[in-house]
């Protein structure tokens, strides 16, 4: 076996292209990480095929060795080789950061990104973290936000960042850590083009004018998400967000929140919304239609009959009449 290996290595230096290519295939077939060193000279081969096989060798065997094996790629003038080294960094957890710091100095975004992620996995990199949080590239500042070096009490400070990406990353981190937004940031965030879904939980908890502003300037999908969160977390009319919505006349949102809720107070509010002619006719009709599941209740049928005789909307009048007689048809 040793003799065969020596012959393969000799063939790797052969001027006969067939022997040389065969040697490459044999080394991959043997699949021993010690063979990586024989591929290093091929990084500068004139033939693209040999250069690509050298890269393949690093991708296969480097992760079985220590991080120092990447040094030849990091120090190479070819930026593509630098990127190969950068993409291999995740395989070297708990290794020293020196090589990664060399990669970070490269004038290449991928190298900087992968290197910074690797460095901040290590201990005693506080100074690097501070440097990264001041970097001009917002994507690199986001790496810092997602690291363990971030002090959660300072996370709100990132909400003032000039970059929308950084602000949204900070909001995602707040959600992950189940931390609130400082109240003073909410009005400013609502004025920026920030993804509304990242603000919903925080704004609902704050209620008041912020919740009203969120609903007024949001797409239907955002309102749908608001209703979903309200239904999951609030079950009383006197819960703060519900009071805020009623006070600010966001009754359609309240009406959707009411779906499936039974009780005197819930019904009183539901009928008030249905009878409010200033509100959307279709939405009010839907509220009425949802009561068909309760058509066996005498009070529901009587209230529907009364509504059918007093309401101006033909659509609601017809629906109310059908509801008032639904139990007879059943």
Secondary structure, 3 states (H helix, E strand, C coil): CHHHHHHHHHHHCCCCHHHHHHHHHHHHHHCCHHHHHHHHHHHHCCCHHHHHHHHHHHHHHHHHCCHHHHHHHHCCCCHHHHHHHHHHHHHCCCCCCHHHHHHHCCCCHHHHHHHHHHHCCCCCCHHHHHHHCCCCCHHHHHHHHCCCCCCHHHHHHHHHCCCHHHHHHHHHHHHHCCCCCCHHHHHHHHHCCCCHHHCHHHHHHHCHHHHHHHHHCCCHHHHHHHHHHHHHHCCCCCCHHHHHHHHCCCHHHHHHHCCCCCCHHHHHHHHHHHHCCCCCHHHHHHHHHHHHHHCCCHHHHHHHHHHHHHCCCHHHHHHHHHHHCHHHHC
